[in-house]
Amino acid sequence: MSELFDAVDALLASRATLPPPAERKRLRAAHGLTIDEVAGALKVRRATVSGWESGKTEPRPPERDAYARLLDKLAELYPDTPAPAAETVSAPGVPVPATFTAVPVPAEARPLSTGSASEAADMTATEITQTPAPAPVAAAPAAVPHPASTTRPTSPSTSRRPGARKAAPAGTPAGGADPRFENGPLAVVDVEDGKVLAYCVGGLVLDVPAKSLPSLVDWTLKEAKLGQPKLSGPGRPADPLLVLTEAALERYGLPTTLTAEEKDAGRIPEGHKVIKQLARADWKLTKRGFGPWARIYRPAKGSERQCVQLCIPSWNALDPRFWDHAAQLPPAELARVLGTYAMRVMTPRGSTAVTSLELMTALHPPTHAVRDEETGALRQADTKTPGSLGTDPVDCAPCEAPDGHPVLNALNLPRFHVRGPSEKLFEEAYDWARPMTYEECTLRYLVGLDVNMAFGAGANGLNVGLGEPTHVKNPVFDPKLPGSWLVDLSHVDLSRVKAGKEWVELDGSLLPSPFTPKGDRPTGPAWYATPTVAYAQELGYDVVPTEAYVRYDNGRYLDGWYQRLRDAYLATMADFGVTDDLSPEDFLTAMDGYKGRDPELGIVITAIKATVKGGVGKLRERPRGEGWRSGERWRALERPTWRPDIRAAVISRTRINLHRKIVKHAAFTGQYPIAIMSDCVVYAANGPGPLDFLPYRDGKPLPGGFKLGVNPGLVKHEGTQTVVWGADVREQFDAPDLNLARSIKDGTVSTADNGE
């Protein structure tokens, strides 16, 4: 009889009710799960789960029952409750853009193909950097002049100054804006004619009744309706951001500039009268104190946070290296720049590098809420969210540690010892150049190509470690396993390599080595990240590691980060008329002076690029101004996002992607680069533009080579100088291999470029 009951149970399980395919995907994304994570838990292939979510296939027992249980639990946590439609208010004579409501980039790591993970790993550089059309992103709020003298009906907290329209913040759920944040993610607070005004995105202006900074914080949390919805299911909404102009600083008793001592400390003194006002009102500051990016909060009660962030441009909060001239903009224009960035990337949380790390964490929160089975209440889980880096920092492997890291103390290295390649992982971007050949000197021009968002493209689809390293002796190399490998690659001969399935003959003396940043051929064993070793195999050579630190807990942690920044970049470039459907000729024309068409959006593009590079660099932040001594821990080491191994993997992949294109180009054309600086490569050519030497045929590029276009991983024209200019500056500095890629954009060469 029991066998009959088992058979009946099997029949029931085989008909377990499942939600529609679109709902399956929504539930998974709401919890921040990737397709790979679901596939791993159910012990099926990635493509199988993808088929279930697309409706192409249906699960069968025994996986069906487990899949149904997973979806039931997720449905309890994330019920489908559509938000109200976004409201749009238009002032007379002010047109409203077609759409302001943004569909958020899903928190999961979206694949670029519907194939298996192994198929993705085998994609060529060109294929892996080709991206589909970006998810809808909020339109950039139009630049709005200072309000005119007419009026319009307003809510009690809205200024009667006109010329405003509301824009839904990016990241809002499909179906409408979040009413809690209907006025956008941030406001620029200014004082005009004795009145305090808050300039929001889309030109909305609010009257601010607050007379002191504590009351301004209260007003922001209770009335201003500022903030941004969470970017992933397990995450939390972004705190409202207030940008204080110099006039606002004076109004609220704060200095308009910092003294030299305050700049060094990064904050105003703790005894300042405004800090005392905050303390009397039970507001607290973070450990960093009251600086250019101050956070003012009260301890959270349950799931309710009370926190406001301040940005103070005149205290150098908006570093001109990354924000250009944003700090000098009028309030309405500054609100447009920061608002566009916030809606397309996220609300700034500090520098672009800090914001980049915060974006990684927001898309993969370390913990998530779970429902108590007894009380039904939600509480934070004690274990980390799958696919995240967790809440606890992880020590790197000794070979991954920068000099002075405490993990090196156990090695008892001699004082002033300089670690070599066999002791230290040294994955960095290219800084390589060579003398020009006689044939190259007979050509007229030097043309620079720049890879769009190169480090973002390098992170796309990259499998990185999520947990601690495991030390392995004499390992068998696995190109899918992230880690650091001690292996001798000195036998790789660039004069004969595989390009695809065929061996090709090249002039190896004119090529940089793909294994070192300076392009020198390795002389013995050295530590490399997984993408570098995998490329040696791809070139047709055997690799035999003698030691490794590998990470068995791994995943495509950076996919969501890359996709969010990619979509922000492409949406902003589209505002300039630079889209992914342009011919090579039209693309070059559209790129010519594009920032001059809208200087404010030009600032946004600069900030987005800085967010990509800064986030990668921040993964291995060094001690700064902390009274640090070698061998001691520094503040950054306490972050789960202090991960030099992830940084090394991204840089390795980026360098390899570029080298692969160079090899393809050389094999087909016989042309070799004369200089490479990070993501810029310079060729000698007879014409002044990229199309004078790139092998396009009928508008189609060389497969696997350089392709002109706006997508990350494709290239644009960086600049052109003459061959005579290159010869002159090298002679001037008595450096036949001076890196001309540093100066190809505008021709300006300094002694710093020559290492002096």
URRA-V393097 format. One line per field, one symbol per residue. ss: DSSP state (A for helix, B for strand, O for the rest). phi: phi as a letter, one per 20 degrees, with the letter a starting at -180 (. if undefined). burial: I if it has 16 or more other C-alpha atoms within 10 Angstrom, else O. A space follows every 10 residues. Layout:
ss: ???
phi: ???
burial: ???
This chain:
ss: OAAAAAAAAA AAAAOOOOOO AAAAAAAAAA OOOOAAAAAA AAOOOAAAAA AAAAOOOOOO OOAAAAAAAA AAAAAAAOOO OOOOOOOOOO OOOOOOOOOO OOOOOOOOOO OOOOOOAAAA AOOOAAAAAO OOOOOOOOOO OOOOOOOOOO OOOOOOOOOO OOOOBOOOOO OOOOOOOOAA AOOOOBBBBB BBOOBBBBBB OOBOBBBOOO OOAAAAAAAA AAOOOOOBOO OOOOOOOBOB BBBBOAAAAA AOOOOOOOOA AAAAAOOOOO OOAAAAAAAA OOOBBOOOOO OOOOBBBBBB BOOBBBBBBB BOAAAOOOOA AAAOOAAAOO AAAAAAAAAA AAAAOOOOOO OAAAAAAAAA AAAOOOOOBB BOOOOOOBBB OOOOOOOOOO OOOOOOOAAA OOOOOAAAAA AOOOOOOOOO OOOOOOOOOO BBBOOOOAAA AOOOBBBBBB BOOAAAAAAO OOOBBOOOOB BBBOOOOOOO OOBBBBBBOO OOOOOBBBBO OBBBBOOAAA OOOOOOOOOO OOOOBBBBBA AAAAAAAAOO OOOOOOBBBB OOOBBOOOAA AAAAAAAAAA AAAAAOOOOO OOOAAAAAAA AOOAAAAOAA AAAAAAAAAA AAAAAAAAOO OOOOOOOOOO OOOOAAAAOO OOOAAAAAAA AAAAAAAAAA AAAAAAAAAO OOOOBBBOOB BBBBBOOOOA AAOOOOBOOB OOOOOOOBOO OOOOBBBBBB BBAAAAAAAA AAOOOOOOOA AAOOOOOOOO AAAAOO
phi: .fffffffgf ffffdgfcfg gfffffffff emeeffffff felcfgfffg fffenfccfd fefgffffff fffffffcfe cgefffecdd egndfeggbd fdeffgffef febeefffff feffgfffdf dfgffgcgff gffcfggeef cbfcegeefe femdbecfff nffgpqffff cfenebbeec cclndecded fmnfcdfdef ecfgffffff fecfldqbff ebgfecffff dddeffffff fdmdffcefg fffffmaegf efffffffff emecdfffme cgceddbcgf dmeeecbcdd ccgfemfdgf fddlegfeff gfffffffff fffedafgdq fffffffffg ffecgfcbec effeemeebf feeffgneem ddfcfefgfe ffgnfffegf elfffmfdfe fedcfcecff bcbbffffff feeecddddc eflgffffef meecfdcfed ecelfefcfe dfrdcebedf efdffbcecm edececeffe dfffdcfemf ffdrfbecfg fffffffffo dfccfdabdd cfebregeff ffffffffff fffffendce defgffffff ffmffffbgf fffffgffff fffffffffc fefcldmfcg nefcgffeef eecfffgfff fgffffgfff fffgfffedm ecfdaccldd cdcebedecg fecfeeclmd efgnefcfre fgneccferc ceffgfffff fgelcfdgff ffdffcnecc fffeme
burial: OOOOOOOOOO OOIIOIOIOO IOOIIIIIII IIIIIIIIIO OIOOIIIIII OIIOOOOOIO OOOIIIIIOI IIOIIOIIOO OOOOOIIOII IOOOOIOOOI IIIIIIIIII IOOOOOIOOI OOOIIIOIIO IOOOIIIIII IIIIOIIOOO OOOOOOOIII IIIIIIIIII IIIOOIIIIO IIIIIIIIII IOOOOIIIII IIIIIIIIOO OOIIIIIIII IOOIIIIIII IIIIIIOIII IIIIIIIIIO IIOIOIOIOO OOOOIIIIOO OOOIIOOIOO OOIIIOOOII IIIIIIIOOO OOOOIIIIII IIIIIIIIIO OIIIOIIOOO IIIIIIIIII IIIIIIIIII IIIOIIIIII IIIIIIIIII OOOOOOOOOO OOOIIIIIII IOIIIIIIII IIIIIIIIOO OOOOOOOOOO IIIIIIIIII IIIIIIOOOI IOOIIIIIII IIIIIIIIII IIIIIIIIIO OOOOIOIOII IIIIIIIIIO OIIIOOIIIO OOOIOIOOOI IIIIIIIIIO IIOOIIIIII IIIIIIIIII IOIOIIIIII IIOIIIIIII IIIIIIIIII IIIOOIOIII OIOIOOIIOI IOOIIOOOOI IIIIIIIIII IIIIIIIIII IIIOOOOOOO OOOIOIIOOI IIIIIIIIII IIIIIIIIII IIIIIIIOOO IIIIIIIIII IIIIIIIIII OOIIIIOOOO OIIIIIIIII IIIIIIIIII IIIOIIIOII OOIOOIIIII IIIIIOIOIO OOOIOO
